Amino acid sequence: MQTVHIIAASHGTDSQVGQAQINELREQIAAIFPVPDGVDLRWHEAYVDVQQPRLPEVLDALPREEAVVLVPLLVADGFHTTEDFAQAAASHPRAVVAGVLATGTELVRVLADRAAAHLEQAETVVLAAAGTRMRIGQEQIQTLAQRLGAELNREVAVAYCAGAKPEAGEVVRAAAGEKVLLLSVLLAEGYFQNKLRSTDAWVVTSPLLPDANIAQCFAERAQQALARVLLDDEK
């Protein structure tokens, strides 16, 4: 029996509701995750900011001879994946990092379903993300907006809460009284979701969680990373 550790690490939040949503997400992922024959999966929680325990200390406590899958509970790449997760993986000889949520196509369908009830009246549709200075994360959100636009058959603009331009509040103000549908692509309740609500947009959708489809998306990212670990062991 081979032991593999899965560390599901989120950003962290002061919001108790957001914390509960992330905890529920971890439980959902573990519950639906198919365990390969001969593998003993052990699940761990961790954070890269705000909450404890932090990712490095959780990883450091694990045996270095046992494989580890790091699962970023994040929507897009940015500082935390290119720095925190990358450094953590580099510090352990058998650690791999799973992809973020926006790297697949499933999120388009989730967002389209959330937009459906408001599309007939909405004059402007905006995809609102957390934001990052990293080009890779900005490009992922732009691509997501383009795919969503194709799905909805209408233009979808992009806005951010911080770290990139344009900011969501600026986009809503520039719409000059139009009915702006602000589609939140934030994972859970917290500071940024409240910031979106403060924009006075016509409609601000709830964060992605809770949603069993989102849990399935993260489970698939983790499965892909686990497959890489097991394949390396066979070589």
Summary of the structure (lengths in Angstrom):
residues: 235
radius of gyration: 18.4
end to end distance: 17.6
largest distance: 62.0
contacts: 781
relative contact order: 0.18
helix: 45%
strand: 20%
